Amino acid sequence: MAPAPSADPQTHRTRRVRLFGLHDSSEAYLIRDFLARSVVEFDWVEIHSDDDALRELGTSSSHADGP
């Protein structure tokens, strides 16, 4: 039997997975399906470009290229 999801003691909320991906990505669909079947709470964040992904992660493209 799987352990119960851990809760954040400060907010008493269940932790959620944030999944980023393209709408038509077969890999993202497989992960979404796995999480749903495993009763893992997740938020799906659809991205359309690298800039979208960087914006969601709170960084800029100048940091993505490295030093």
N, C-alpha and C positions, 0 to 999 in steps of 0.2 A: 504494500500500500504506500502510495506517495505521501510525503509529508505535506502538511497544510502550508499554504503560501505564507511567507513571513510578512508581518505587519510592521510598519514604521511606528516605533513606540511613542514618538512625539506627536504624530498626527492620527494614529490609530486607523490608518488607511492601508489597504493592501497595495503592495508595490506592483507596478505595471511595466510591461516591456513596451518600448517604443520601437516600432519596426518601420524602416524607411525603404521605399522601393518605387519602381516604375509600375504603372497600372497594368501593363501587359507582360510583366516579368514572370516567367514560369517558375524561376527560383523563389521569388518573393511569394508566389502563390503556395508553393510547397511548404514554406516556413509558416505562412499564415494558417494553412490547413493543419500543420503539426501542432501549432500553439492552440488552436481552437479545439482539436481532439484531445489535447493534454490538459484542457481546462486552465490554460494560462491566460490571464487577462492581459490584453495588449491593445495598443493604439496604433492604427495604421496611418502612416504619414506618407501620402503620395508625393513623389518628387518628379519633376519634369526635366531637370538639368543638374549639372554639377553645382551651379550657382545656388539652386534651390537647396541642395543637400548641405552646402557650406553655410547657408543662411540659417537652416534649421539647427545646425550644430553650433551656431554662434561664432563662426570664424569667417575669415575672408579668403579670397583666392590667393592673395599674396602670401598667406601662411601655408597654403596647401602645397606649394612647390618646395618647401623646406628652406633651410638657411642659405 
